[in-house]
């Protein structure tokens, strides 16, 4: 109902895979926007509004089911975006975002 995929064994690996895939597609779109002259600050706002929002959407519903390997995959997505300049260096880690949202 919320768009969160939870498997029969309460694994959210498929959901994380979908998040990683859609984030990679967004990174490509951001690269195209950068090539067309969008500045870094605007790229970071777009990243926060799309990818970070997607990663944290309904996080409280699936937070307890995530495995360490899935959490690492999400952090890798954010780390790559930081290296590319799409994600602000001061953006909290995925764990910090989850804690902020769920508290």
N, C-alpha and C positions, 0 to 999 in steps of 0.2 A: 504494500500500500504506500509506503514512503519511498519506494524505489531502492530500498536496501536489500541486497541479495544475501540471505542467510541459508546455508545448506542444511541438510537433514542432521548433520553432526554438529550443528551450531558453529560452523566455520564461516568466516567472511572472506575467505581467500578469493572467491570469484568476484565479490564486490570490490575488493582491493584491486584485482586485475583490471576491472572495468574503469576504476578511478585512474590507475596508472596509464592505461591506454588513452583515455580521454585527455589526460594531462599532457601526454606526449603530442597529441594532435593540437592542443592549445599552444604548446611551445612552438610548434611549426608555424601556426598562425601569427604568433608574436614575432617570430623571426621575419615573416613577410612584412608585418607592420613596421618593424625596425628598418627594413630595407626601403620602405616607402617614406621614411623620415620621422616616424613617431619617436619622441624623446624617451629617455630612460624612465623618468618619473611617471609618464603616462603609461608606459609598458608595465611598470610595477603596479599601478592602480588597476589596470586591466587584469593582471595576474591575480591580484588579491580578490577582485570581484568575481573572477571565474573559477580559477583552480582552487584557491584557498577556501572559497565558499563551498565548492563541490566536495572538497576533502572533509570539511567540518559539518556538512549537512547531515543531520540526524545522527551525529557521532555518539550522542548519548544512547541511542538505540543499539548500536553495535560495538561500543567501546569495550565491553567486557569480553567479547568474543574474538578479538583480534590477537593473532599470534605474533611473537616477536619478529619473525621473518617478514610478515606482512607490514608490520610497523616500520621495519627497516626499509622496505620497498617504498613506502610513502615518504619517509625521510630522504631517501635517495632522489625521489622526484623533486622535492623541495631544494635539496642541495644542488642538483643540476641547474635548477632555475636560478639559484643564487649565483652560480658560476657564470651563467649566461647573462646575468644582469636583469632578469625578469622579476625576480623576487628580491625584495629589499633585504639587505644583510641583517637588519634588526627585526625581521619577521620571526616570531617565536617558532620553535620546533613543533612538530605535529603533536607530541605529548603535551607540550605547554598549551597549545591551542585547545586540545581536548579538555585539559584541566580547567582552562578559563571558561569554556562553554558549559561544561558539565557541573560546574560549582555554582 
